Amino acid sequence: MGLDDKIKNATEDLQGKAKEASGKARGDESQEAEGKADQSKADVKKAGENVKDAFKK
Protein backbone atom coordinates (compact mmCIF):
# COMPACT_ATOMS: atom_id res chain seq x y z
CA MET A 1 0.00 0.00 0.00
CA GLY A 2 1.45 3.31 -1.03
CA LEU A 3 1.76 6.15 1.40
CA ASP A 4 -0.54 8.29 -0.76
CA ASP A 5 -3.26 5.63 -0.59
CA LYS A 6 -2.91 5.35 3.18
CA ILE A 7 -3.24 9.11 3.56
CA LYS A 8 -6.28 9.28 1.26
CA ASN A 9 -8.01 6.43 3.10
CA ALA A 10 -7.27 7.96 6.51
CA THR A 11 -8.53 11.34 5.31
CA GLU A 12 -11.73 9.82 3.94
CA ASP A 13 -12.26 7.97 7.22
CA LEU A 14 -11.74 11.14 9.28
CA GLN A 15 -14.06 13.14 7.04
CA GLY A 16 -16.69 10.45 7.46
CA LYS A 17 -16.32 10.57 11.23
CA ALA A 18 -16.62 14.35 11.21
CA LYS A 19 -19.68 14.22 8.97
CA GLU A 20 -21.28 11.59 11.20
CA ALA A 21 -20.59 13.64 14.35
CA SER A 22 -21.94 16.79 12.71
CA GLY A 23 -25.08 14.94 11.66
CA LYS A 24 -25.60 13.63 15.19
CA ALA A 25 -25.11 17.06 16.70
CA ARG A 26 -27.62 18.67 14.34
CA GLY A 27 -30.07 15.78 14.36
CA ASP A 28 -29.52 15.25 10.62
CA GLU A 29 -29.89 11.51 10.10
CA SER A 30 -29.08 11.80 6.40
CA GLN A 31 -25.71 13.43 7.05
CA GLU A 32 -25.00 10.95 9.82
CA ALA A 33 -25.67 8.07 7.41
CA GLU A 34 -23.43 9.66 4.77
CA GLY A 35 -20.63 9.86 7.32
CA LYS A 36 -21.01 6.19 8.17
CA ALA A 37 -21.02 5.33 4.46
CA ASP A 38 -17.82 7.33 3.90
CA GLN A 39 -16.16 5.45 6.75
CA SER A 40 -17.28 2.13 5.29
CA LYS A 41 -15.85 3.02 1.88
CA ALA A 42 -12.54 3.90 3.47
CA ASP A 43 -12.52 0.58 5.36
CA VAL A 44 -13.18 -1.37 2.15
CA LYS A 45 -10.36 0.46 0.39
CA LYS A 46 -8.00 -0.26 3.30
CA ALA A 47 -8.91 -3.95 3.20
CA GLY A 48 -8.31 -4.08 -0.55
CA GLU A 49 -4.92 -2.47 -0.20
CA ASN A 50 -4.02 -4.89 2.60
CA VAL A 51 -4.87 -7.83 0.32
CA LYS A 52 -2.66 -6.37 -2.41
CA ASP A 53 0.17 -5.93 0.09
CA ALA A 54 -0.19 -9.54 1.25
CA PHE A 55 0.27 -10.84 -2.29
CA LYS A 56 3.32 -8.63 -2.89
CA LYS A 57 5.20 -10.30 -0.02
Backbone hydrogen bonds in HBPLUS format (Angstrom, degrees):
<---DONOR---> <-ACCEPTOR-->    atom                        ^
c    i                          cat <-CA-CA->   ^        H-A-AA   ^      H-
h    n   atom  resd res      DA  || num        DHA   H-A  angle D-A-AA Bond
n    s   type  num  typ     dist DA aas  dist angle  dist       angle   num
A0006-LYS N   A0002-GLY O   3.06 MM   4  6.40 158.2  2.10 152.9 159.1     1
A0007-ILE N   A0003-LEU O   2.95 MM   4  6.19 159.0  1.99 152.4 157.7     2
A0008-LYS N   A0004-ASP O   2.92 MM   4  6.16 162.0  1.95 151.6 156.5     3
A0009-ASN N   A0005-ASP O   2.91 MM   4  6.06 164.7  1.93 151.6 155.6     4
A0010-ALA N   A0006-LYS O   2.93 MM   4  6.07 159.0  1.98 146.0 152.1     5
A0011-THR N   A0007-ILE O   2.88 MM   4  6.01 156.1  1.93 147.9 154.9     6
A0012-GLU N   A0008-LYS O   2.89 MM   4  6.10 160.4  1.93 149.1 154.4     7
A0013-ASP N   A0009-ASN O   2.94 MM   4  6.12 155.2  2.01 144.9 151.9     8
A0014-LEU N   A0010-ALA O   2.92 MM   4  6.14 160.9  1.96 148.4 153.3     9
A0015-GLN N   A0011-THR O   2.86 MM   4  6.06 158.1  1.91 151.3 157.6    10
A0016-GLY N   A0012-GLU O   2.96 MM   4  6.12 152.4  2.04 142.3 149.9    11
A0017-LYS N   A0013-ASP O   2.95 MM   4  6.27 153.3  2.02 147.1 154.4    12
A0018-ALA N   A0014-LEU O   2.91 MM   4  6.16 157.0  1.97 148.0 154.2    13
A0019-LYS N   A0015-GLN O   2.86 MM   4  6.04 158.3  1.91 147.6 153.8    14
A0020-GLU N   A0016-GLY O   2.87 MM   4  6.03 155.8  1.93 146.2 153.0    15
A0021-ALA N   A0017-LYS O   2.92 MM   4  6.11 163.3  1.95 147.7 152.3    16
A0022-SER N   A0018-ALA O   2.88 MM   4  6.04 158.1  1.93 148.0 154.4    17
A0023-GLY N   A0019-LYS O   2.93 MM   4  6.08 156.8  1.98 144.1 150.6    18
A0024-LYS N   A0020-GLU O   2.92 MM   4  6.21 154.8  1.98 149.5 156.4    19
A0025-ALA N   A0021-ALA O   2.94 MM   4  6.14 161.8  1.97 148.9 153.8    20
A0026-ARG N   A0022-SER O   3.01 MM   4  6.20 149.8  2.10 147.2 154.8    21
A0027-GLY N   A0023-GLY O   2.87 MM   4  5.74 115.7  2.29 136.2 151.6    22
A0028-ASP N   A0023-GLY O   2.73 MM   5  4.57 139.3  1.90 142.0 145.7    23
A0027-GLY N   A0024-LYS O   3.25 MM   3  5.03 145.4  2.38  93.4 103.4    24
A0032-GLU N   A0028-ASP O   3.05 MM   4  6.29 157.7  2.10 150.7 157.8    25
A0033-ALA N   A0029-GLU O   2.91 MM   4  6.08 154.2  1.98 144.7 151.0    26
A0034-GLU N   A0030-SER O   2.96 MM   4  6.26 152.4  2.04 144.8 152.7    27
A0035-GLY N   A0031-GLN O   2.97 MM   4  6.22 155.0  2.03 147.6 153.7    28
A0036-LYS N   A0032-GLU O   3.09 MM   4  6.43 154.1  2.16 145.0 151.7    29
A0037-ALA N   A0033-ALA O   2.90 MM   4  6.15 153.2  1.97 147.2 155.0    30
A0038-ASP N   A0034-GLU O   2.87 MM   4  6.13 155.7  1.93 151.1 157.3    31
A0039-GLN N   A0035-GLY O   3.07 MM   4  6.30 155.2  2.14 144.5 150.9    32
A0040-SER N   A0036-LYS O   2.97 MM   4  6.23 151.8  2.05 144.2 152.1    33
A0041-LYS N   A0037-ALA O   2.93 MM   4  6.22 157.6  1.98 151.6 157.1    34
A0042-ALA N   A0038-ASP O   3.07 MM   4  6.32 158.5  2.12 145.9 151.4    35
A0043-ASP N   A0039-GLN O   2.96 MM   4  6.23 153.5  2.03 146.2 153.6    36
A0044-VAL N   A0040-SER O   2.95 MM   4  6.24 155.3  2.01 151.6 157.7    37
A0045-LYS N   A0041-LYS O   3.00 MM   4  6.24 160.0  2.04 150.2 155.6    38
A0046-LYS N   A0042-ALA O   2.92 MM   4  6.16 157.4  1.97 148.4 154.7    39
A0047-ALA N   A0043-ASP O   2.95 MM   4  6.18 157.7  2.00 146.7 152.5    40
A0048-GLY N   A0044-VAL O   2.93 MM   4  6.19 159.0  1.98 149.8 155.4    41
A0049-GLU N   A0045-LYS O   2.95 MM   4  6.20 158.5  2.00 150.6 156.2    42
A0050-ASN N   A0046-LYS O   2.93 MM   4  6.15 150.6  2.01 146.3 154.8    43
A0051-VAL N   A0047-ALA O   3.01 MM   4  6.30 148.1  2.11 147.0 155.0    44
A0052-LYS N   A0048-GLY O   3.07 MM   4  6.37 159.9  2.11 147.2 152.4    45
A0053-ASP N   A0049-GLU O   2.92 MM   4  6.17 159.8  1.96 148.8 154.3    46
A0054-ALA N   A0050-ASN O   2.97 MM   4  6.17 148.4  2.07 140.9 149.2    47
A0055-PHE N   A0051-VAL O   3.17 MM   4  6.50 148.6  2.27 148.9 156.0    48
A0056-LYS N   A0052-LYS O   3.14 MM   4  6.41 132.4  2.38 142.4 155.5    49
A0056-LYS N   A0053-ASP O   3.19 MM   3  5.10 133.7  2.42  93.6 106.3    50
